[in-house]
């Protein structure tokens, strides 16, 4: 089964709680604090693995969770870190944020194109600090510790896009499956009716000093770019290919279609789906030239393709935008013209991939790092809302994590939370929103009275 798009929920491990403990030994009547830290929770990590061919492992299981960190103990014994959860995905998998309720896809997290490439999609929660960390000149025996930080959890979308160098594209029943079987060791299902191929097939082709991967993409129809048929499902697999092998049926298939009209229709669908695909390097492959009444069709196709290329270049054949189309007449049945097509494809793919690698070396984009910076910015942000009647609410991931890490039955811990909120700028924001001492502040279901020295200073 070929699965190329799934949605899964990932949850990292929560951090272990820090320990509140004091050294108690014989002849040491006033031992200091010795509570250990909680362990960090495990991360959820995606890794590109070339031995994985589809996303079928995530077709029926949608929830994945890493293990939590272990709580700290006395005698400065720190808790163990939770185990990371490693999820393997095929090369060419794009990872995006996903809103399960709205059914909407969000920012790109990573594009895993290379063997062993990894991205952390859910960070494990930090372990809570033991009371050894809260000793100050005025607080010699802190009787509180931090609880573990809650882990990240989110829905993500995994979308697999084939990592092929060349893609066979065309109308149904033009012979794409027969061509990939002739060019490589791939053995797709071949039959004389439309839509025999329902999932893409990959084949490795070797010739001379070069090799390339060719994909047989299921047949497209008019309206594919708008999602007609399974257009979007198939077109996405062409996006990564360096070269498009546009296959035309010289016989017009059993429907008696006009091969040149087919050629124009497919080009229009590629352009509608993505402008870049219309400009992608393309070889035109006229298949089934062994059949009767196909003489002269290769020249007709070459003329039509040249006219189209000239139109894109503004009618100037000396323009940099004009590229003479390459047309190959072949027969997947007899093998006629196949060797020339393979040799030309291998050479062109090598040129295109070499040029692309040079560009990537100059300006590599680390999607996961960009996403991580955006995520951190969102986490640090918070908002204050005046609910009226002297009641204010504060919302924001970082602020809410502080509240979760606080022991609410411990006055010292609550005082320390207020100190953290002040350093984060929450206290100042509350004052700017109109909060006064004695007002009620709500954060994540918790409520407490607002007390601020800043409010006294600004409103004596």
C-alpha positions as CSV (number, residue, x, y, z in Angstrom):
1,X,0.0,0.0,0.0
2,X,1.3,3.4,-0.9
3,X,0.6,6.0,1.7
4,X,1.9,9.5,1.0
5,X,0.1,11.8,3.5
6,X,-0.9,11.3,7.1
7,X,-1.7,13.3,10.3
8,X,-0.2,12.2,13.6
9,X,-0.2,13.5,17.2
10,X,3.1,13.6,18.9
11,X,3.8,14.2,22.6
12,X,7.2,14.5,24.2
13,X,7.9,13.3,27.8
14,X,7.1,15.6,30.7
15,X,10.0,16.7,32.9
16,X,10.5,15.0,36.3
17,X,9.8,17.0,39.4
18,X,12.7,18.5,41.4
19,X,13.1,17.3,45.0
20,X,12.7,19.4,48.2
21,X,15.1,17.8,50.7
22,X,17.6,18.7,53.4
23,X,20.7,16.9,54.4
24,X,20.1,14.8,57.5
25,X,23.2,13.0,58.9
26,X,24.5,12.3,62.4
27,X,26.5,15.1,63.8
28,X,25.1,17.5,61.1
29,X,22.1,19.0,62.9
30,X,21.6,21.8,60.3
31,X,22.4,20.3,57.0
32,X,21.6,22.4,54.0
33,X,19.3,21.7,51.1
34,X,20.2,18.7,48.9
35,X,17.2,18.0,46.7
36,X,18.1,16.7,43.2
37,X,16.8,17.9,39.9
38,X,14.1,16.0,37.9
39,X,15.2,14.5,34.6
40,X,14.3,16.0,31.2
41,X,11.5,14.3,29.3
42,X,12.3,12.5,26.0
43,X,11.9,14.2,22.6
44,X,9.9,13.0,19.7
45,X,12.3,12.9,16.7
46,X,11.6,12.3,13.0
47,X,14.5,10.7,10.9
48,X,14.7,10.2,7.2
49,X,15.5,6.6,6.4
50,X,16.0,5.4,2.8
51,X,14.9,1.9,3.9
52,X,11.3,3.2,4.6
53,X,9.3,3.4,1.4
54,X,6.0,4.8,2.6
55,X,4.1,6.3,5.5
56,X,2.0,3.2,6.1
57,X,3.3,2.8,9.7
58,X,1.3,5.9,10.5
59,X,-1.8,5.0,8.6
60,X,-3.6,3.3,11.5
61,X,-1.6,4.5,14.6
62,X,-1.9,8.2,15.0
63,X,-0.6,8.9,18.6
64,X,3.0,8.7,19.6
65,X,4.5,9.6,23.0
66,X,8.0,9.7,24.5
67,X,8.8,8.7,28.0
68,X,8.9,11.2,30.9
69,X,11.8,12.2,33.1
70,X,12.3,10.7,36.5
71,X,11.8,12.7,39.6
72,X,14.8,14.0,41.6
73,X,15.6,12.6,45.0
74,X,17.5,13.7,48.1
75,X,21.2,13.6,48.5
76,X,21.5,15.6,45.3
77,X,20.4,12.6,43.2
78,X,19.1,13.8,39.9
79,X,16.4,12.0,38.0
80,X,17.2,10.1,34.7
81,X,16.3,11.6,31.4
82,X,13.4,10.1,29.5
83,X,14.0,8.1,26.4
84,X,13.6,9.8,23.0
85,X,11.1,8.4,20.6
86,X,12.5,8.0,17.1
87,X,10.0,7.9,14.2
88,X,11.4,6.9,10.8
89,X,10.0,8.4,7.6
90,X,10.8,8.0,3.9
91,X,13.3,10.4,2.2
92,X,11.4,13.3,0.7
93,X,9.0,13.7,3.7
94,X,7.8,17.2,4.4
95,X,6.7,17.9,8.0
96,X,4.2,20.7,8.7
97,X,2.2,21.9,11.7
98,X,-1.4,20.8,11.6
99,X,-4.6,22.1,13.3
100,X,-6.7,19.0,13.9
101,X,-9.8,21.0,14.8
102,X,-9.7,23.4,11.8
103,X,-8.3,20.7,9.5
104,X,-5.7,23.2,8.3
105,X,-2.0,22.9,7.6
106,X,0.4,25.4,9.1
107,X,4.1,26.3,8.9
108,X,6.7,24.0,7.3
109,X,8.8,22.4,10.1
110,X,11.3,20.4,8.0
111,X,11.9,18.9,4.6
112,X,13.7,15.6,5.2
113,X,15.5,14.8,1.9
114,X,18.8,13.2,3.1
115,X,19.6,9.9,4.7
116,X,19.8,10.3,8.5
117,X,18.4,13.9,8.5
118,X,16.5,14.6,11.7
119,X,14.1,17.1,13.3
120,X,12.7,17.3,16.8
121,X,8.9,17.8,16.4
122,X,8.1,17.8,20.1
123,X,10.6,18.9,22.8
124,X,10.7,17.0,26.1
125,X,9.9,19.1,29.2
126,X,12.8,20.3,31.3
127,X,13.2,18.7,34.7
128,X,12.2,20.7,37.7
129,X,15.0,22.1,39.8
130,X,15.6,20.8,43.3
131,X,15.7,23.2,46.3
132,X,19.5,23.4,46.1
133,X,19.1,25.9,43.3
134,X,17.0,28.4,45.3
135,X,19.5,29.2,48.1
136,X,20.2,33.0,48.3
137,X,21.8,35.3,50.9
138,X,18.4,35.8,52.5
139,X,16.9,32.4,51.8
140,X,19.2,29.9,53.3
141,X,16.8,27.0,53.6
142,X,14.4,27.0,50.6
143,X,11.5,24.6,51.4
144,X,10.3,24.3,47.8
145,X,11.3,22.8,44.5
146,X,10.0,23.1,40.9
147,X,7.7,20.6,39.4
148,X,8.6,19.2,36.0
149,X,7.9,21.2,32.9
150,X,5.1,19.9,30.7
151,X,6.1,18.5,27.4
152,X,5.2,19.8,24.0
153,X,2.5,18.1,22.1
154,X,1.0,18.8,18.7
155,X,-0.5,17.4,15.6
156,X,1.7,17.4,12.5
157,X,1.2,16.5,8.9
158,X,3.6,14.2,7.1
159,X,3.6,14.4,3.3
160,X,5.8,12.2,1.2
161,X,7.0,13.5,-2.1
162,X,8.9,11.1,-4.3
163,X,12.7,11.7,-4.6
164,X,12.9,11.0,-8.3
165,X,15.3,12.6,-10.8
166,X,13.0,12.2,-13.7
167,X,9.2,11.7,-13.8
168,X,7.1,10.1,-16.6
169,X,4.1,12.3,-17.0
170,X,1.2,12.1,-19.4
171,X,-2.4,11.1,-20.1
172,X,-3.7,7.7,-18.9
173,X,-2.7,4.7,-21.1
174,X,0.1,6.5,-23.0
175,X,2.6,3.7,-21.9
176,X,4.3,5.2,-18.9
177,X,4.4,1.9,-17.0
178,X,5.7,0.1,-20.0
179,X,8.5,2.7,-20.4
180,X,9.6,2.5,-16.8
181,X,9.7,-1.3,-17.1
182,X,11.8,-1.1,-20.2
183,X,14.2,1.6,-18.8
184,X,14.7,0.0,-15.3
185,X,14.1,-3.1,-13.2
186,X,10.8,-1.8,-11.9
187,X,7.9,-4.1,-12.6
188,X,4.7,-2.1,-12.4
189,X,1.2,-3.4,-13.3
190,X,0.7,-3.0,-17.0
191,X,-2.7,-3.4,-18.7
192,X,-4.6,-2.0,-21.7
193,X,-7.0,0.2,-19.8
194,X,-6.9,3.7,-18.2
195,X,-5.6,4.2,-14.7
196,X,-3.9,0.9,-14.4
197,X,-1.3,2.7,-12.3
198,X,-2.9,4.0,-9.1
199,X,0.3,4.8,-7.1
200,X,3.7,6.1,-8.3
201,X,6.4,3.6,-9.2
202,X,10.1,4.1,-8.9
203,X,12.9,2.6,-10.9
204,X,16.7,2.9,-10.9
205,X,18.4,3.4,-14.3
206,X,22.1,3.0,-14.8
207,X,24.0,4.0,-18.0
208,X,27.7,4.6,-18.4
209,X,29.0,6.7,-15.6
210,X,25.6,8.0,-14.5
211,X,22.5,6.7,-12.8
212,X,19.2,8.3,-12.0
213,X,15.8,7.4,-10.4
214,X,12.8,7.6,-12.7
215,X,9.2,7.8,-11.4
216,X,6.1,6.5,-13.2
217,X,3.4,8.9,-12.1
218,X,-0.3,7.9,-12.6
219,X,-2.0,9.4,-15.5
220,X,-3.3,13.0,-15.4
221,X,-6.5,14.3,-16.9
222,X,-7.8,17.7,-17.8
223,X,-8.6,19.5,-14.6
224,X,-6.0,17.7,-12.5
225,X,-4.6,20.9,-11.2
226,X,-8.0,21.8,-9.7
227,X,-8.1,18.4,-8.0
228,X,-10.2,16.6,-10.6
229,X,-9.6,12.9,-10.4
230,X,-6.6,12.4,-8.2
231,X,-4.8,15.3,-9.6
232,X,-3.3,16.8,-6.5
233,X,-2.4,13.4,-5.2
234,X,-0.3,12.8,-8.3
235,X,1.0,16.2,-9.1
236,X,2.7,16.6,-5.8
237,X,5.2,13.8,-6.7
238,X,6.4,15.8,-9.7
239,X,7.5,18.8,-7.7
240,X,10.9,17.4,-6.6
241,X,11.9,16.0,-10.0
242,X,14.8,17.6,-11.9
243,X,13.4,16.6,-15.3
244,X,10.0,15.9,-16.7
245,X,9.6,13.1,-19.3
246,X,6.4,14.1,-21.0
247,X,5.0,11.0,-22.7
248,X,2.6,11.2,-25.7
249,X,0.8,8.3,-27.2
250,X,1.5,8.3,-31.0
251,X,-1.6,6.2,-31.6
252,X,-4.0,8.5,-29.8
253,X,-4.9,5.6,-27.4
254,X,-8.2,3.7,-27.6
255,X,-10.1,7.0,-27.4
256,X,-8.5,8.3,-30.6
257,X,-7.2,11.5,-28.9
258,X,-5.0,14.0,-30.7
259,X,-1.5,13.5,-29.4
260,X,-0.6,17.2,-29.8
261,X,-3.7,18.3,-27.9
262,X,-2.8,15.9,-25.1
263,X,0.7,17.5,-25.0
264,X,-0.8,21.0,-24.6
265,X,-3.4,19.8,-22.1
266,X,-0.8,18.3,-19.7
267,X,1.4,21.4,-20.0
268,X,-1.5,23.6,-19.1
269,X,-2.3,21.4,-16.0
270,X,1.3,21.6,-14.8
271,X,1.3,25.4,-15.2
272,X,-2.0,25.6,-13.3
273,X,-0.7,23.5,-10.4
274,X,2.6,25.3,-10.0
275,X,4.2,27.9,-12.3
276,X,7.6,26.3,-11.6
277,X,6.5,23.0,-13.1
278,X,5.7,24.7,-16.4
279,X,9.2,26.0,-16.6
280,X,10.8,22.7,-15.4
281,X,13.2,21.1,-18.0
282,X,11.3,18.7,-20.1
283,X,11.9,15.9,-22.6
284,X,9.0,15.0,-24.9
285,X,8.7,11.2,-25.5
286,X,6.5,10.1,-28.3
287,X,5.7,6.5,-27.5
288,X,4.3,3.6,-29.6
289,X,6.0,4.7,-32.9
290,X,6.1,1.1,-33.9
291,X,2.4,1.2,-34.7
292,X,1.1,1.9,-38.2
293,X,0.1,5.4,-39.3
294,X,2.5,7.1,-36.8
295,X,5.1,8.2,-39.3
296,X,5.8,11.9,-39.2
297,X,4.2,12.4,-35.8
298,X,7.5,13.0,-34.1
299,X,8.2,15.9,-36.5
300,X,4.7,17.3,-35.9
301,X,5.2,17.2,-32.1
302,X,8.6,18.7,-32.4
303,X,7.1,21.6,-34.5
304,X,4.3,22.1,-32.0
305,X,6.6,22.1,-29.0
306,X,9.0,24.6,-30.7
307,X,6.1,26.9,-31.4
308,X,5.0,26.7,-27.8
309,X,8.6,27.4,-26.6
310,X,8.9,30.4,-28.9
311,X,5.6,31.8,-27.6
312,X,6.9,31.6,-24.0
313,X,10.1,33.4,-25.2
314,X,8.1,36.2,-26.8
315,X,8.8,34.9,-30.4
316,X,12.6,35.4,-30.1
317,X,14.5,32.2,-30.7
318,X,17.7,34.0,-29.6
319,X,16.2,34.9,-26.2
320,X,17.7,33.4,-23.1
321,X,14.2,32.2,-22.3
322,X,14.0,30.1,-25.5
323,X,15.1,26.5,-25.2
324,X,14.9,24.1,-28.1
325,X,12.6,21.2,-27.1
326,X,14.1,17.7,-27.2
327,X,11.8,15.1,-28.7
328,X,12.4,11.4,-28.7
329,X,10.5,8.8,-30.7
330,X,10.4,5.5,-28.8
331,X,8.6,2.2,-28.6
332,X,8.3,0.6,-25.1
333,X,7.4,-2.7,-26.8
334,X,10.3,-3.1,-29.3
335,X,12.8,-1.0,-27.4
336,X,13.3,1.4,-30.3
337,X,14.8,4.7,-29.2
338,X,15.0,3.7,-25.5
339,X,18.8,3.7,-25.3
340,X,19.1,7.2,-26.7
341,X,16.4,8.4,-24.3
342,X,18.2,6.9,-21.3
343,X,21.5,8.3,-22.3
344,X,20.1,11.8,-22.8
345,X,18.1,11.7,-19.6
346,X,21.1,10.5,-17.5
347,X,23.3,13.3,-18.9
348,X,20.7,16.0,-18.4
349,X,19.8,14.9,-14.8
350,X,23.5,14.9,-13.9
351,X,23.8,18.5,-15.2
352,X,20.7,19.7,-13.4
353,X,21.5,18.0,-10.1
354,X,25.1,19.3,-10.1
355,X,23.9,22.9,-10.7
356,X,21.3,22.5,-7.9
357,X,23.9,21.2,-5.5
358,X,26.1,24.2,-6.1
359,X,23.2,26.5,-5.3
360,X,22.3,24.6,-2.1
361,X,26.0,24.8,-0.9
362,X,25.8,28.6,-1.2
363,X,22.5,29.1,0.5
364,X,21.2,26.1,2.4
365,X,17.8,26.6,4.2
366,X,17.5,24.9,7.5
367,X,13.7,24.7,7.8
368,X,13.7,23.0,11.2
369,X,15.9,25.8,12.7
370,X,13.6,28.5,11.2
371,X,10.6,26.8,12.6
372,X,12.2,26.4,16.0
373,X,12.9,30.1,16.2
374,X,9.3,30.9,15.3
375,X,8.1,28.4,17.9
376,X,10.2,30.0,20.6
377,X,8.9,33.4,19.7
378,X,5.3,32.2,20.0
379,X,6.1,30.5,23.3
380,X,7.6,33.6,24.9
381,X,4.7,35.8,23.8
382,X,1.9,36.4,26.3
383,X,-1.3,38.5,26.4
384,X,-3.1,40.3,29.2
385,X,-6.9,40.6,29.1
386,X,-9.0,42.8,31.3
387,X,-12.1,40.8,32.1
388,X,-13.7,43.7,34.1
389,X,-14.6,44.0,37.7
390,X,-10.9,43.9,38.8
391,X,-10.3,40.5,37.1
392,X,-7.4,40.0,34.6
393,X,-6.3,36.9,32.7
394,X,-2.8,36.2,31.4
395,X,-2.3,33.7,28.5
396,X,0.9,32.5,27.0
397,X,2.8,29.1,26.8
398,X,5.9,30.2,28.7
399,X,3.8,31.9,31.5
400,X,1.5,28.9,31.7
401,X,4.4,26.5,32.1
402,X,5.7,28.5,35.1
403,X,2.3,28.1,36.7
404,X,2.2,24.3,36.0
405,X,5.7,24.0,37.6
406,X,4.6,25.7,40.8
407,X,3.5,23.9,44.0
408,X,0.4,25.8,44.9
409,X,0.2,24.6,48.5
410,X,3.7,26.1,49.2
411,X,3.8,29.8,49.9
412,X,7.5,30.0,49.1
413,X,6.9,28.5,45.7
414,X,4.1,31.0,45.0
415,X,6.4,33.9,46.0
416,X,9.1,32.6,43.7
417,X,6.5,32.3,40.8
418,X,5.6,36.0,41.4
419,X,9.3,36.8,41.1
420,X,9.6,34.9,37.8
421,X,6.5,36.6,36.4
422,X,8.0,40.0,37.3
423,X,11.2,39.2,35.4
424,X,9.2,38.0,32.4
425,X,7.5,41.4,32.3
426,X,4.0,40.1,33.2
427,X,3.7,42.4,36.2
428,X,4.5,45.5,34.2
429,X,2.0,44.4,31.5
430,X,-0.7,43.9,34.1
431,X,-0.2,47.4,35.5
432,X,-0.3,48.9,32.0
433,X,-3.6,47.0,31.5
434,X,-5.0,48.7,34.6
435,X,-4.4,46.1,37.3
436,X,-4.1,47.3,40.9
437,X,-3.1,45.6,44.1
438,X,-5.8,43.3,45.3
439,X,-7.2,42.6,41.8
440,X,-7.7,39.0,40.8
441,X,-5.2,37.5,38.3
442,X,-6.1,34.3,36.5
443,X,-3.6,32.1,34.7
444,X,-4.5,28.6,33.5
445,X,-7.4,28.1,35.9
446,X,-5.4,29.4,38.9
447,X,-6.4,32.7,40.6
448,X,-4.4,34.8,43.0
449,X,-4.4,38.4,44.3
450,X,-2.2,40.9,42.5
451,X,0.5,42.4,44.7
452,X,3.1,44.7,43.2
453,X,5.7,47.0,44.5
454,X,5.8,48.6,41.1
455,X,2.1,49.5,41.4
456,X,2.8,51.4,44.7
457,X,5.7,53.2,43.1
458,X,3.7,54.4,40.0
459,X,0.6,55.2,42.0
460,X,1.6,56.5,45.5
